[in-house]
Amino acid sequence: MNDNNNFYVLTGGPGVGKTSVLNGLRRRGFLCIDEVAREIIRSEMERGGDALPWGNIPDYTRKMLHASVAVYINCKNIEEICFFDRGIPDTLAYARLTGQEEQEIRKITTEYKYNPAVFLFPPWQEIYQTDAERKQDFAEAVRTYEIMKDVYRECGYTIVEVPRMPVEERCDFILEHTCAWLKSYL
């Protein structure tokens, strides 16, 4: 099993401010790993592929899983704190959301573990926006959040809900919890 306690996941439904916070953490000098799903969507759209959340959902899910595992493996020797925009269990949550088979994905989530504390961003209608890669309505964002919360708990993670507040304050919140966890671990 790969178990990296210095790998922290930021997750939640779409449009909840994860990327803005990740960019804030990056500006503060932390290593941050971008979400694989957006890159898959961009790539598929550019090449006219159909492995998309509004196209061939099983292919999209497979690509998301393989890309998430590849990113994890590529980062496995990193010893510094690393923040991930979504983790492998997000693929399990997506499979559940779209009614797909979960068994293979569930097995993989047990093989690649992150820090036990997962930062979950709740739905926030005031900042929610759709774009060319995010087509879900707000109701689906709420449903995704609920499934994410259930899946991460089922996978053995402790949920730390990130309050709705300005980006820099959210970064401070995450770093305070990260430092507290590190002190208790050492």
Residue, then its C-alpha position, 0 to 999 in steps of 0.5 A: m500500500n502507498d500511504n503518503n501522510n504529506f499528501y492532502v486532498l482538497t475536494g468537494g462538488p464542482g464550483v466550490g472554490k477549490t482551484s482558487v484556494l489551491n492557487g492561493l496555497r501555490r502562491r504561498g510556496f506549497l506544492c499543488i497538484d492540479e485536478v486531472a479531470r479538467e485536463i482530460i476534458r480539455s484534451e478530449m474536447e481538443r481532439g474531438g474525443d467522447a470520453l467526457p462527463w456528457g459523452n462516454i462516461p465509462d471511458y471518462t471515468r477510466k481515464m480519470l482513474h488512470a490519470s489520478v493513479a499516475v499523478y499519485i505514483n509520479c509524486k510518491n517520492i515527494e517528502e514535502i507537504c503536497f496539496f491535491d485538487r481531488g484524490i483517487p476516491d473522487t473517481l469512486a464518488y463519480a462512479r457512484l454519482t453516475g451509477q457505474e460499477e465501483q468494485e475496481i475503483r474501491k480496490i484502488t482507493t485502498e492501495y493509494k492513501y492520502n493524509p487521513a484528513v481530507f479538506l471538503f469544500p461545501p456547495w456555495q451558490e454565491i460563487y458557483q459558475t458553469d463553464a465549458e468544462r463544468k456543465q453541472d447545475f447547482a443541484e448536481a453540485v450539492r449531490t456531488y458534495e454529499i456523495m464525496k462526503d460519504v465516499y471519503r468517510e467510507c474510505g477511512y478519511t476524516i472530513v475537515e469541512v472548509p468554511r465559506m470565507p475568502v480565499e486567503e482565509r480558507c488557505d489559513f484554515i487549511l494550513e492551521h489544520t495541516c500544521a495541527w495534524l503534523k504536530s500530533y503525528l510527530 
